[in-house]
Amino acid sequence: MIRDDFPVFKNNPDLIFFDSTASSQKPSHVIDGLKEFLENDYANIHRGSYILSERSEKLYIDSKKKFANMIGAESWREVIYTMNSTYALNLLADSLRRSNKLQKWDTVIVSIVEHHANIVPWLILKEDLGINVEFVGVCDDYSLDFEDFKNKLDETVKVVSLTHVSNVTGQIFDLKKVSKLLQEIYSDTKPYFIVDSSQGFPHLHTNVSEIGCDFLFCTGHKFGADSGIGILWWKKDLLLDLKPAFSGGGAIAHVTTDEFEPAWLPDKFEPGTPNISGGVSVLRALEYVEQIGGYDKIEQIEHELTYHFLEKLKDFDGMTLLGSRDAYERVGVFTFAIDWVHSLDLADFLAEKDICIRAGRHCAEPLLNNKGMTHSCRVSLYIYNTTEEIDIFFEELEKAIQVLREV
């Protein structure tokens, strides 16, 4: 049973962890792999001629090779490690600015469901450069509103930056359709197409060639790797074309008192000592995905969980759900509000039962404002969850509502 691969559940036998969208639990393969690395192979990388440094560097590069292969990239040199998804998008946005790829009156298009990580960096450039930031709406089923999208595509659009899966609605966006539309309208002058796969990569087969994007970013801690490691994939020609927003040790080839020359890829965009342990954790997490049967197995498990949750929801009154009720259009992320019950009170009640959910605005204030919601609860499922846990959740949810309404 996959659940047995995660020690946290053995050590906390009553735990029902429904907060994996915030951060996933770690399998033994990652935990033991990190311990083995730190005990046997750790050293700083790049330029070290001794065996520990060489072993550490090989593992670091192997992790990039594994990720590049997973997403169908041409080379591991197109993969850059950052601190997290938020840092990755900030790095990319500022590199576009520094390379004069975005200027006053240019437009960046995002969707109303985006995480703040894919909104605020563009709003910073709006302040600094005077660019426009346009928000595309969603349809009643929370899919991307393509009519609204097409109406916003004009000659000023230089960047389209969209999530693969919403961290609030769980909706899977049709990114292939986005790419095809951009190609049809713009041909060789199409805007940069950026994909936030922070919530997509943990749950779905992800291939950058099939999607047709220019950039993709995600974060390790949401698919079983350690925290503090983000992943940014860029097409090689764009990596060569863009100037790095930050630089320093390890990211340069030559330095004089007057100028510097950037290093070759991918070091050009990774100044300073990288998160070597984080890179190893990515390698072990991706190995674990392969061990359990790859994304075919992940998608099978999670579809069954999503379907079961939605079936239970049919008999539950008084809940406002932000998201589609079609299990084939979404992943197991369920954001909801209950009439007359505050989300924080509900989360606290469930926490006393060892049920971990999240309450608040989920770093998606534009969406909640658009839907007229001031707060909400979120349940997010992953491969170690079970239908039995979902049943317990709904039983305790009913109890919580009864108790809190009487307070």
C-alpha positions in Angstrom: 0.0 0.0 0.0 1.4 3.4 -1.0 0.5 4.9 2.3 3.0 2.6 4.0 5.8 4.3 2.1 5.3 7.5 4.1 6.6 7.2 7.7 4.6 10.2 8.9 1.5 8.0 9.0 3.2 5.2 10.9 4.4 7.8 13.4 1.0 9.6 13.5 -1.5 6.7 13.1 -4.6 8.9 13.5 -3.5 11.6 11.0 -5.7 12.4 8.1 -3.5 14.7 6.0 -5.7 16.7 3.5 -3.3 19.6 2.9 -1.0 18.3 0.2 -1.6 21.3 -2.1 0.3 23.3 0.5 3.1 20.7 0.8 3.2 16.9 0.4 4.4 14.4 2.9 7.7 12.6 2.1 8.2 8.9 1.2 11.0 6.8 2.8 12.8 6.7 -0.5 13.4 10.5 -0.2 14.1 10.6 3.5 16.5 7.6 3.4 18.1 8.9 0.2 18.8 12.3 1.7 20.2 10.7 4.9 22.5 8.5 2.8 23.7 11.4 0.7 24.5 13.6 3.7 26.3 10.8 5.4 28.3 9.6 2.5 28.5 12.0 -0.5 27.9 15.6 0.5 30.3 18.3 -0.6 30.1 21.6 -2.5 29.9 21.1 -6.3 31.5 22.8 -9.4 35.3 22.7 -9.7 35.9 20.3 -6.8 38.4 17.7 -8.1 38.0 15.3 -5.1 35.7 12.3 -5.1 33.0 13.7 -2.7 32.5 16.8 -4.8 32.4 14.7 -8.0 29.8 12.4 -6.5 27.7 15.3 -5.2 27.8 17.0 -8.6 26.8 13.8 -10.4 23.7 13.4 -8.2 22.8 17.1 -8.7 23.1 16.8 -12.5 21.3 13.4 -12.4 18.3 15.0 -10.7 18.1 17.5 -13.6 18.4 14.8 -16.1 15.6 12.9 -14.5 13.3 15.9 -14.4 14.2 16.9 -18.0 13.3 13.4 -19.1 10.0 13.5 -17.1 8.8 16.6 -18.9 10.2 15.8 -22.4 12.8 18.6 -22.4 15.7 18.4 -24.9 18.5 18.8 -22.4 19.1 18.8 -18.6 20.9 22.1 -19.3 17.5 23.7 -19.8 16.6 23.0 -16.1 17.4 25.6 -13.5 17.0 25.2 -9.7 15.6 28.0 -7.6 14.3 28.3 -4.0 10.7 27.6 -4.9 8.0 28.4 -7.5 7.5 31.9 -6.4 11.3 32.6 -6.7 11.3 31.0 -10.1 8.6 33.3 -11.5 10.3 36.3 -10.0 13.6 35.3 -11.5 12.0 34.8 -14.9 10.0 38.1 -14.8 13.0 40.1 -13.8 15.2 38.5 -16.4 12.6 39.5 -19.0 12.7 43.0 -17.7 16.5 43.2 -17.7 16.6 41.8 -21.2 14.2 44.5 -22.4 11.6 41.9 -23.5 8.9 43.8 -21.5 8.5 47.5 -21.8 5.9 50.1 -21.1 2.4 49.4 -22.5 3.2 45.7 -23.1 0.6 43.3 -21.8 0.9 40.2 -19.6 -2.1 37.9 -19.5 -2.9 35.7 -16.5 -6.1 34.1 -15.3 -8.3 35.1 -12.4 -7.5 31.8 -10.6 -3.7 32.3 -10.5 -1.8 31.9 -7.3 -0.2 35.1 -6.1 3.1 33.8 -7.2 2.0 34.2 -10.8 0.4 37.6 -10.2 2.5 39.7 -7.9 5.8 39.6 -10.0 3.8 41.0 -13.0 2.2 43.7 -10.8 5.8 44.7 -9.7 6.7 45.1 -13.3 3.5 47.1 -13.8 4.7 49.5 -11.1 8.3 49.6 -12.3 7.8 49.6 -16.1 4.2 50.5 -16.7 3.1 47.2 -18.3 -0.5 46.1 -18.4 -1.7 43.0 -16.5 -4.9 41.5 -17.9 -6.9 38.8 -16.2 -8.8 36.2 -18.1 -12.0 34.9 -16.5 -13.3 31.3 -16.1 -16.5 29.7 -17.3 -19.2 28.3 -15.0 -17.4 25.0 -14.9 -14.1 26.9 -13.9 -12.4 26.1 -17.2 -10.5 28.9 -18.9 -12.9 31.3 -20.7 -11.4 31.1 -24.2 -13.8 33.7 -25.6 -12.5 36.2 -23.1 -9.0 35.0 -23.7 -9.2 35.5 -27.5 -10.7 39.0 -27.0 -7.6 40.0 -25.0 -5.1 38.8 -27.5 -3.8 41.9 -29.4 -0.5 43.2 -30.6 0.5 44.4 -27.1 0.5 40.9 -25.5 4.1 39.8 -24.9 3.5 37.2 -22.2 0.8 34.6 -21.4 1.4 33.0 -18.0 -1.2 30.4 -16.8 -1.5 27.7 -14.2 -1.8 24.1 -15.3 -4.0 23.3 -12.3 -5.6 25.8 -10.0 -4.6 25.4 -6.3 -8.2 26.5 -5.4 -10.6 24.9 -7.9 -8.5 21.9 -8.9 -9.4 22.6 -12.5 -7.1 21.4 -15.2 -6.6 24.1 -17.9 -6.4 23.0 -21.6 -2.9 24.4 -22.2 -2.5 22.6 -25.5 -5.5 24.7 -26.8 -3.9 27.8 -25.4 -0.6 27.1 -27.3 -2.5 26.2 -30.5 -4.5 29.5 -30.3 -1.4 31.6 -29.7 0.3 29.9 -32.7 -2.7 30.5 -35.0 -3.0 34.2 -34.0 0.6 35.2 -33.8 2.6 32.6 -35.8 6.4 33.4 -35.3 5.7 36.5 -33.2 3.7 34.7 -30.5 4.0 35.9 -26.9 6.1 33.9 -24.4 3.9 31.1 -23.0 4.7 30.4 -19.3 3.2 27.5 -17.3 2.9 27.4 -13.6 2.9 23.6 -13.0 3.2 23.8 -9.2 -0.1 22.0 -8.8 0.1 20.2 -12.1 3.4 18.3 -12.0 2.6 16.5 -8.7 -0.6 15.0 -10.2 -0.4 14.8 -14.0 1.8 13.7 -16.8 3.5 16.9 -18.0 5.3 17.3 -21.3 6.5 20.7 -22.4 6.7 19.7 -26.1 3.1 18.5 -26.0 1.9 21.6 -24.2 3.9 23.9 -26.5 5.1 26.3 -23.7 8.3 28.3 -23.6 8.8 28.1 -19.8 7.5 25.9 -17.0 8.1 26.1 -13.3 7.1 24.0 -10.3 8.4 23.3 -6.8 9.8 20.1 -5.2 8.0 20.0 -1.9 4.7 19.4 -3.5 5.7 16.1 -5.1 7.6 14.5 -2.3 11.0 16.3 -2.5 12.3 18.6 0.2 11.3 22.3 0.6 13.6 25.0 -0.6 14.0 23.7 -4.1 12.1 25.1 -7.1 12.5 24.1 -10.7 12.4 26.3 -13.8 12.6 24.9 -17.3 13.4 27.3 -20.2 14.0 26.5 -23.9 17.7 26.6 -24.6 17.5 29.4 -27.1 15.7 31.6 -24.6 18.2 30.7 -21.9 21.0 31.9 -24.2 19.0 35.1 -25.2 17.9 36.3 -21.8 20.1 38.1 -19.3 20.1 36.8 -15.7 18.4 38.9 -13.1 21.0 37.9 -10.5 24.6 36.8 -10.8 27.8 36.2 -8.8 29.9 33.2 -7.8 29.4 30.2 -10.0 27.3 32.0 -12.6 30.1 33.8 -14.4 32.9 32.7 -16.8 35.2 35.7 -16.3 35.2 38.9 -14.2 37.3 42.0 -14.5 37.0 45.3 -12.5 34.8 46.6 -15.3 32.7 43.8 -16.6 31.8 40.1 -16.4 30.9 37.3 -18.8 28.1 34.9 -17.8 28.8 31.2 -17.5 27.5 28.5 -19.8 24.1 26.9 -19.2 22.6 26.3 -16.7 25.1 27.9 -14.4 24.4 31.3 -15.9 21.1 31.4 -13.9 22.3 29.7 -10.7 24.6 32.1 -8.8 26.1 30.9 -5.5 26.1 27.5 -3.9 23.0 25.7 -5.0 20.6 23.6 -2.8 22.5 20.4 -3.5 20.5 18.4 -1.0 17.3 19.7 -2.5 18.4 18.6 -5.9 19.1 15.1 -4.5 15.7 15.1 -2.9 14.1 15.9 -6.3 16.0 12.9 -7.8 14.8 10.5 -5.1 11.2 11.9 -5.4 11.2 11.3 -9.1 12.6 7.8 -8.7 9.8 7.1 -6.3 7.2 8.2 -8.8 8.7 5.7 -11.3 8.8 3.0 -8.6 5.1 3.1 -7.9 4.2 3.0 -11.6 4.7 6.6 -12.8 1.9 9.1 -13.6 -0.4 6.5 -15.0 -0.6 5.1 -11.4 -0.8 8.5 -9.8 -3.6 9.6 -12.0 -5.5 6.4 -11.5 -5.3 6.7 -7.7 -6.2 10.3 -7.6 -9.1 10.0 -10.0 -10.7 7.4 -7.7 -10.2 9.7 -4.7 -11.6 12.7 -6.6 -14.6 10.7 -7.8 -15.3 9.4 -4.3 -15.1 12.9 -2.8 -17.5 14.3 -5.4 -19.9 11.4 -4.8 -20.0 12.1 -1.1 -20.5 15.8 -1.8 -23.8 15.0 -3.7 -25.5 14.2 -0.4 -24.0 17.2 1.5 -26.2 20.3 1.8 -25.1 23.9 2.4 -21.7 23.7 0.8 -20.5 26.2 -1.8 -17.8 24.5 -3.9 -15.4 26.4 -6.0 -14.7 24.0 -8.9 -16.2 21.5 -11.3 -18.1 18.5 -10.1 -16.7 16.4 -13.1 -13.9 14.2 -11.8 -12.4 14.1 -15.3 -11.8 17.8 -15.5 -10.0 18.3 -12.2 -7.6 17.0 -9.5 -8.4 16.3 -5.9 -8.4 19.9 -4.6 -11.7 21.1 -3.1 -12.2 24.6 -1.9 -15.5 25.3 -0.2 -17.5 27.4 2.2 -20.3 26.3 4.6 -23.3 28.5 5.3 -23.0 30.3 8.7 -19.7 28.6 9.6 -16.4 30.4 9.5 -13.7 28.5 7.7 -11.1 29.0 10.5 -13.5 27.6 13.1 -14.2 24.6 10.9 -10.5 24.0 10.4 -9.8 24.3 14.1 -12.5 21.8 14.9 -11.3 19.3 12.4 -7.7 19.8 13.6 -8.7 18.5 17.0 -9.7 15.3 15.2 -6.3 15.1 13.5 -7.8 16.1 10.2 -5.5 18.6 8.4 -7.2 21.0 6.0 -6.4 24.6 5.2 -8.5 27.7 5.8 -8.2 31.2 4.4 -7.8 32.7 1.0 -5.2 30.3 -0.3 -3.0 32.9 -2.0 -5.8 33.5 -4.6 -7.5 36.6 -3.4 -8.5 37.8 -6.9 -10.5 34.6 -7.5 -12.2 34.7 -4.1 -13.0 38.4 -4.5 -14.5 37.6 -7.9 -16.7 35.0 -6.3 -17.7 37.2 -3.4 -16.0 34.9 -0.8 -14.1 36.3 2.2 -12.8 32.9 3.4 -13.0 29.3 2.6 -11.7 25.8 3.5 -9.6 23.6 1.2 -9.2 19.8 1.2 -6.3 18.6 -1.1 -5.7 14.9 -1.7 -2.6 13.0 -2.8 -1.6 9.4 -3.5 -1.3 8.4 0.1 -4.9 9.3 1.0 -7.8 6.8 1.0 -11.5 6.7 0.4 -11.9 5.7 4.1 -10.3 9.0 5.1 -12.8 10.9 2.9 -15.7 9.1 4.6 -14.3 10.0 8.0 -13.9 13.6 6.9 -17.5 14.0 5.9 -18.7 12.4 9.1 -16.6 14.8 11.2 -17.6 17.7 9.0 -21.3 17.2 9.7 -20.5 17.0 13.4 -18.5 20.2 13.2 -21.3 22.1 11.5 -23.8 21.0 14.1 -21.5 22.1 17.0 -20.4 25.4 15.5 -23.9 26.5 14.5 -25.0 26.1 18.2 -22.1 28.2 19.5 
